[in-house]
Amino acid sequence: MQARQPRGRTPGPTTAISTRQVLDSALAEVICTANDAYLHDLARSESREGVDHALPPGVMASLSALDGVARRRIAAVPFTLFSMRFNDPSYWQTLLERPVAGQRRAAGDGFGRTAVFLAWHVVQAGPATAGVTLGMSSEVAALYQWMPLGELDRIGGLAQAVMAPRWPTHSAFWQRLLAAARSTVAIETARFMGLQLLAAESLLDPRMRSRA
């Protein structure tokens, strides 16, 4: 007879509600630095015409008002604050198979390359770590595990086009995260909310459930 799940708990994969079990301090620092760079880029984009910011205007305005110290504080969460279709193996397979000839290096795509190099680094630490920090499916992690280093720069430039904030429609998460610029209590709340969103993603996406 199958045991019942306790009330109030959601069954699902062990996608590390406690990321301390899968993140060492060096990797946590690398993720924090990448988040800080992304938030800085995102804040600067508010003044650019024709840029789809993806976040609600009020969130963008608050983000742009942060100084470097405050931005670094909210960047210190154990997951990336950007997404790049890391749960879509067909997308990454297509990029790998795209011919090199005729490709142009897009202007302003530096962070796309940073994100891809970060993803490769995280996957080397372990697919489970990539699932927690990047929301990466096991299939994409397998592609990254064997991806030639020489391909990372090229693919990062191409993948810049799908770069987006993490959970852009979840205003409550971003508001809590921005509140963390002023409160150490709020950062813990934002971290926990982010981990809950990660767990929900893994339940809804069969590609993420495959790692359980």
Order of alpha helices (4+ residues) and beta strands (2+ residues): alpha-alpha-alpha-beta-alpha-alpha-alpha-alpha-alpha-beta-alpha-alpha-alpha
